[in-house]
Amino acid sequence: MTAPLPTLERLPRGALTLFRIRALLRMGIYGAITFAVALGLSFAGNERWPFLLPCAVVLGLSVLTAWYPQRAHERWGWALRDHDLVISHGVLLQEVVSIPAGRIQHVDVHQGPIERSLGLARLQIYTAAGSGADGEIPGLARETADALRERLVRREADDVV
């Protein structure tokens, strides 16, 4: 039997803006790629239908861009408990990750240009077992990310002593 999830802290409203901007950028990139493929197909001899491909892709991505970021924002949450950090996210597939406090090796706070312009940051948690980040919380307010990092690092130092 699994324990119920704790009450999760939600991402700030600015994270929704971040998710929307990222979705628009993805839509632009995928639209440009499909346009290039359509252009290549038209040079190969197909004259009409290749340009329906980028139109269909951009239309489909527009629907996803309008729907997905809001749902992703609603599903992201985290909770810092005595013995672990719980991260929950996922729109189609819900994922809940529990990172034991004793296994945390280090914690990083990152800001890309879009995050920096919105005053947000991304917290990445590394454990001894992982080759990359074992947990990530995007779209945190910078102050929250710094405070959470300090609490996790302080907890790690207390466990070592």
Backbone bond lengths (Angstrom), bond angles and torsions (degrees), N, CA, C in turn:
res aa  C-N    CA-C-N  psi(-1)  N-CA   C-N-CA  omega(-1)  CA-C   N-CA-C  phi
1 M - - - 1.451 - - 1.527 109.02 -
2 T 1.307 116.22 134.33 1.457 119.99 -178.91 1.516 110.17 -96.76
3 A 1.321 113.53 148.54 1.465 119.45 178.01 1.520 109.15 -74.99
4 P 1.324 117.29 147.88 1.466 118.83 178.27 1.522 110.52 -66.92
5 L 1.319 114.69 154.45 1.454 119.55 178.55 1.523 110.13 -66.70
6 P 1.319 117.05 143.29 1.468 118.83 174.37 1.525 109.92 -71.58
7 T 1.313 115.74 169.10 1.460 119.66 174.01 1.525 108.11 -65.32
8 L 1.316 115.21 123.72 1.459 120.40 -174.00 1.522 111.27 -93.31
9 E 1.332 114.97 142.28 1.463 121.16 170.36 1.519 106.63 -77.08
10 R 1.294 117.59 136.70 1.463 121.85 -179.85 1.524 110.68 -98.31
11 L 1.322 114.97 159.42 1.462 120.15 178.51 1.519 109.76 -73.87
12 P 1.338 116.79 150.76 1.463 119.50 178.95 1.532 111.21 -67.76
13 R 1.319 115.86 165.48 1.464 122.52 -178.00 1.534 111.26 -59.55
14 G 1.332 117.85 -32.47 1.463 121.26 179.66 1.519 112.43 -61.95
15 A 1.328 117.05 -25.99 1.467 119.94 178.31 1.524 110.88 -64.47
16 L 1.320 116.74 -32.72 1.467 119.80 177.31 1.530 109.97 -63.46
17 T 1.327 116.62 -40.63 1.467 120.16 176.06 1.524 110.30 -62.05
18 L 1.326 116.69 -42.35 1.473 120.92 176.97 1.523 110.95 -59.75
19 F 1.320 117.44 -46.18 1.465 120.65 -179.70 1.533 110.79 -63.08
20 R 1.327 116.84 -38.54 1.476 119.95 179.31 1.525 111.47 -67.38
21 I 1.326 117.03 -41.50 1.467 120.12 179.41 1.522 110.25 -63.98
22 R 1.327 116.30 -43.06 1.468 119.43 177.80 1.530 111.28 -61.89
23 A 1.330 116.95 -40.41 1.472 120.21 179.35 1.529 110.39 -65.01
24 L 1.324 117.68 -39.40 1.471 120.57 177.96 1.527 110.94 -65.65
25 L 1.329 116.76 -40.21 1.463 119.81 177.95 1.528 110.86 -63.58
26 R 1.339 116.36 -43.41 1.470 119.50 177.26 1.526 110.72 -61.13
27 M 1.332 116.66 -41.79 1.454 120.17 179.86 1.529 109.97 -61.99
28 G 1.324 117.61 -41.30 1.458 120.67 178.49 1.517 112.14 -64.81
29 I 1.332 116.70 -41.84 1.473 120.26 -179.52 1.523 110.58 -66.46
30 Y 1.331 116.96 -49.38 1.468 119.81 -179.68 1.530 111.34 -65.65
31 G 1.310 117.54 -35.37 1.465 120.60 176.44 1.516 111.29 -64.38
32 A 1.348 116.58 -41.28 1.469 120.59 178.81 1.524 110.90 -66.34
33 I 1.333 116.49 -40.02 1.472 119.17 179.16 1.526 110.31 -64.42
34 T 1.318 117.54 -46.14 1.473 119.13 -179.16 1.528 110.71 -67.49
35 F 1.328 117.41 -31.57 1.462 119.88 175.72 1.527 110.01 -64.73
36 A 1.346 116.39 -41.10 1.470 120.04 178.37 1.523 110.65 -64.77
37 V 1.334 117.37 -39.94 1.468 120.73 177.75 1.527 109.48 -64.08
38 A 1.326 116.67 -43.08 1.467 120.62 179.61 1.529 110.75 -63.28
39 L 1.322 115.80 -39.31 1.464 120.05 178.30 1.530 110.41 -63.59
40 G 1.338 115.69 -42.21 1.459 120.66 177.73 1.525 111.51 -63.18
41 L 1.328 116.69 -42.24 1.463 120.25 178.48 1.523 111.66 -65.51
42 S 1.323 116.90 -35.74 1.462 118.83 179.54 1.528 110.56 -69.04
43 F 1.342 117.57 -35.06 1.468 120.03 176.10 1.530 111.33 -70.03
44 A 1.339 115.43 -24.10 1.463 119.84 -179.99 1.521 112.75 -80.69
45 G 1.298 117.46 -4.41 1.451 119.10 175.62 1.515 115.29 124.86
46 N 1.322 117.81 -17.53 1.463 119.50 176.41 1.529 107.96 -80.91
47 E 1.307 117.69 124.01 1.459 118.98 -172.29 1.523 114.82 -98.46
48 R 1.321 120.80 -33.80 1.461 119.77 -173.22 1.518 114.70 -110.74
49 W 1.308 117.04 -56.13 1.460 119.44 -168.08 1.519 114.97 -65.43
50 P 1.353 122.90 -25.02 1.466 119.51 -177.79 1.528 113.36 -58.41
51 F 1.305 118.77 -29.15 1.462 118.82 -178.13 1.518 112.56 -80.96
52 L 1.318 116.15 -7.18 1.463 118.48 171.07 1.525 110.46 -73.83
53 L 1.331 116.74 -27.80 1.464 121.67 -179.19 1.530 112.33 -59.42
54 P 1.350 119.80 -55.05 1.471 117.81 179.34 1.526 112.57 -64.62
55 C 1.326 116.97 -32.49 1.467 119.34 177.82 1.530 110.18 -63.43
56 A 1.338 116.26 -43.98 1.462 119.98 179.44 1.522 111.20 -65.86
57 V 1.340 117.10 -40.95 1.460 120.52 -179.71 1.525 110.72 -65.16
58 V 1.320 117.36 -46.24 1.465 120.43 -179.54 1.531 110.53 -65.69
59 L 1.320 117.89 -38.09 1.465 120.33 177.79 1.528 110.19 -64.18
60 G 1.333 117.05 -47.04 1.466 120.54 178.16 1.517 112.36 -62.08
61 L 1.324 116.61 -42.85 1.460 120.04 178.99 1.524 111.92 -68.71
62 S 1.323 117.60 -30.30 1.470 120.17 176.68 1.522 110.66 -63.67
63 V 1.317 115.56 -42.12 1.470 119.45 178.06 1.528 109.46 -63.96
64 L 1.334 116.84 -44.85 1.462 119.81 178.43 1.526 111.98 -64.58
65 T 1.323 117.08 -38.95 1.460 120.91 -179.89 1.526 111.08 -64.36
66 A 1.314 116.76 -34.19 1.465 119.83 178.26 1.529 111.25 -74.81
67 W 1.304 118.58 -29.79 1.463 122.61 -173.30 1.529 113.52 -97.28
68 Y 1.317 117.69 -46.38 1.457 122.18 -167.76 1.535 115.20 -66.80
69 P 1.343 120.44 -48.39 1.467 118.95 -175.17 1.528 113.50 -58.46
70 Q 1.313 117.53 -38.90 1.472 120.24 179.08 1.527 110.65 -62.97
71 R 1.336 116.58 -44.45 1.465 120.16 -179.95 1.524 110.93 -66.64
72 A 1.343 116.43 -40.50 1.466 119.57 178.74 1.529 110.42 -62.16
73 H 1.326 116.73 -41.56 1.461 120.69 179.74 1.521 110.89 -63.60
74 E 1.309 117.10 -39.39 1.466 120.88 -179.94 1.523 112.18 -67.65
75 R 1.317 117.15 -28.46 1.466 120.90 -174.85 1.527 114.44 -90.79
76 W 1.337 117.75 -18.34 1.456 118.81 179.63 1.509 110.02 -73.43
77 G 1.328 117.11 135.86 1.457 121.87 175.28 1.517 110.37 -163.96
78 W 1.302 115.40 159.57 1.464 120.27 178.98 1.517 109.08 -148.77
79 A 1.319 114.92 156.24 1.466 121.15 177.01 1.517 108.10 -146.51
80 L 1.299 115.90 132.98 1.460 121.97 175.95 1.520 107.63 -101.07
81 R 1.327 115.81 112.38 1.456 120.82 178.85 1.525 109.58 -105.62
82 D 1.311 117.13 179.32 1.470 120.76 -178.03 1.525 112.10 -60.97
83 H 1.308 116.96 -38.60 1.454 119.60 -172.30 1.528 114.38 -111.84
84 D 1.323 118.67 -5.88 1.468 119.39 -179.21 1.529 112.01 -161.47
85 L 1.326 113.16 170.93 1.465 121.85 173.17 1.527 106.06 -114.63
86 V 1.311 116.53 124.65 1.460 122.18 -179.45 1.522 108.38 -104.79
87 I 1.337 116.20 128.91 1.461 122.20 177.60 1.518 107.24 -123.65
88 S 1.317 116.24 129.46 1.463 121.23 -179.72 1.529 108.67 -125.99
89 H 1.333 115.95 134.01 1.456 120.29 177.87 1.512 109.99 -163.31
90 G 1.323 116.10 171.42 1.459 121.37 176.04 1.510 111.35 122.26
91 V 1.312 116.26 134.67 1.462 121.14 179.96 1.524 109.46 -95.92
92 L 1.310 117.19 -60.33 1.457 120.19 179.84 1.524 111.04 -81.63
93 L 1.299 116.54 -41.85 1.457 122.34 176.53 1.522 108.07 -117.76
94 Q 1.307 116.32 117.54 1.468 121.06 -179.61 1.524 108.81 -81.34
95 E 1.324 116.45 127.99 1.453 121.50 179.34 1.524 109.42 -119.89
96 V 1.324 115.61 132.28 1.458 121.74 176.47 1.521 106.93 -121.89
97 V 1.335 115.96 122.31 1.460 121.77 -178.15 1.517 107.88 -116.95
98 S 1.314 115.72 131.22 1.461 121.54 175.03 1.521 107.50 -114.87
99 I 1.311 116.13 118.60 1.460 121.19 -179.37 1.528 107.59 -107.03
100 P 1.344 116.93 111.91 1.463 119.38 -179.32 1.526 110.83 -61.59
101 A 1.323 116.63 138.11 1.466 121.01 -177.08 1.523 111.40 -62.26
102 G 1.318 117.32 -34.42 1.460 120.56 -178.48 1.517 113.76 -70.89
103 R 1.309 118.13 -14.48 1.466 120.93 -178.54 1.523 113.40 -98.33
104 I 1.284 117.34 -7.73 1.472 120.09 -177.16 1.524 109.23 -70.26
105 Q 1.337 115.48 123.91 1.458 121.60 179.30 1.522 111.55 -89.96
106 H 1.320 115.57 -51.43 1.447 119.44 175.50 1.528 109.90 -156.11
107 V 1.322 114.02 164.17 1.461 121.26 -175.65 1.521 107.45 -132.03
108 D 1.323 116.57 129.83 1.464 121.28 179.64 1.519 110.48 -116.01
109 V 1.310 115.01 149.66 1.459 122.16 172.27 1.522 107.00 -116.88
110 H 1.327 116.80 122.60 1.466 121.93 -179.09 1.527 109.70 -117.96
111 Q 1.332 114.52 149.62 1.457 121.48 173.54 1.515 108.66 -137.56
112 G 1.323 117.23 118.26 1.447 121.85 170.33 1.522 108.84 -84.01
113 P 1.317 117.38 176.80 1.468 119.44 -177.61 1.530 113.26 -62.63
114 I 1.321 117.47 -38.09 1.467 119.54 179.47 1.525 109.89 -70.14
115 E 1.331 116.18 -44.23 1.466 119.96 178.55 1.527 110.87 -61.13
116 R 1.330 116.71 -42.72 1.459 120.88 -179.48 1.527 110.69 -62.26
117 S 1.330 117.28 -40.45 1.473 119.64 -179.72 1.524 111.69 -67.80
118 L 1.344 116.99 -24.19 1.465 120.53 179.29 1.530 112.54 -96.53
119 G 1.345 116.66 -1.79 1.475 120.41 -178.58 1.520 112.30 73.50
120 L 1.330 116.38 27.95 1.467 120.96 -178.20 1.520 110.03 -112.57
121 A 1.309 115.20 168.33 1.459 121.37 178.13 1.519 109.13 -149.22
122 R 1.323 114.43 163.62 1.465 122.29 179.42 1.523 107.64 -117.88
123 L 1.318 116.31 126.47 1.453 122.27 179.42 1.519 108.61 -97.87
124 Q 1.329 117.30 128.15 1.456 121.87 177.94 1.513 108.92 -119.70
125 I 1.355 115.38 131.71 1.455 121.65 -177.46 1.524 108.32 -113.91
126 Y 1.315 116.36 130.45 1.466 122.79 -179.72 1.520 109.27 -116.01
127 T 1.347 114.94 139.71 1.463 120.21 174.66 1.515 108.37 -117.32
128 A 1.323 116.01 172.77 1.458 120.20 -179.85 1.514 111.52 -67.59
129 A 1.302 117.78 -27.89 1.465 121.12 -174.99 1.524 113.78 -79.38
130 G 1.291 117.54 -23.63 1.455 119.60 -172.65 1.507 113.89 -94.18
131 S 1.340 115.49 152.21 1.458 119.70 175.05 1.525 110.82 -91.31
132 G 1.326 116.50 -18.34 1.459 122.09 177.46 1.521 108.38 -129.79
133 A 1.309 115.87 -164.69 1.457 119.86 178.52 1.531 108.90 -66.71
134 D 1.326 116.31 131.12 1.463 121.21 179.61 1.516 111.95 -90.54
135 G 1.302 116.01 -15.14 1.454 120.48 177.51 1.514 109.07 -154.03
136 E 1.310 114.82 146.42 1.461 119.18 -179.72 1.512 108.80 -145.55
137 I 1.322 115.93 138.18 1.456 121.22 175.02 1.525 106.46 -124.54
138 P 1.328 118.28 106.33 1.470 120.25 179.09 1.527 110.77 -86.94
139 G 1.314 115.43 159.44 1.458 119.93 170.21 1.507 115.96 74.69
140 L 1.331 117.62 20.31 1.464 119.47 175.47 1.525 109.32 -78.40
141 A 1.320 116.46 148.97 1.459 119.11 170.51 1.524 107.29 -61.90
142 R 1.310 117.88 142.87 1.466 121.00 -175.34 1.527 111.77 -54.53
143 E 1.334 116.46 -41.97 1.461 120.09 -179.19 1.533 110.78 -64.72
144 T 1.321 116.36 -40.15 1.466 120.76 179.00 1.516 110.54 -65.61
145 A 1.334 117.08 -42.41 1.460 121.01 179.55 1.528 110.52 -62.79
146 D 1.339 116.92 -43.50 1.468 119.92 179.16 1.530 111.16 -65.36
147 A 1.332 116.70 -42.11 1.470 120.13 -179.85 1.534 110.90 -66.16
148 L 1.320 117.15 -41.92 1.461 120.55 179.03 1.532 110.04 -65.53
149 R 1.315 116.71 -40.60 1.465 120.51 177.17 1.525 110.60 -59.72
150 E 1.329 116.42 -46.74 1.469 120.24 179.69 1.522 111.49 -61.07
151 R 1.322 117.04 -41.83 1.466 120.36 179.97 1.522 110.95 -64.79
152 L 1.337 116.90 -41.51 1.464 120.06 179.62 1.519 111.49 -68.24
153 V 1.310 117.25 -42.06 1.463 121.22 -179.85 1.531 109.95 -67.69
154 R 1.333 117.44 -42.11 1.459 121.39 178.86 1.532 110.10 -62.63
155 R 1.319 116.40 -41.49 1.463 121.09 178.86 1.526 110.36 -62.66
156 E 1.344 114.57 -41.64 1.466 119.89 178.55 1.532 110.05 -61.55
157 A 1.333 117.28 -43.45 1.461 121.55 179.99 1.523 110.57 -65.99
158 D 1.324 118.47 -37.60 1.459 121.75 178.73 1.518 111.40 -66.03
159 D 1.334 116.84 -34.66 1.466 120.11 179.34 1.517 112.08 -69.78
160 V 1.336 117.04 -31.14 1.455 121.55 -177.95 1.520 110.90 -73.81
161 V 1.333 116.80 -39.23 1.474 121.06 -175.95 1.509 111.47 -71.02
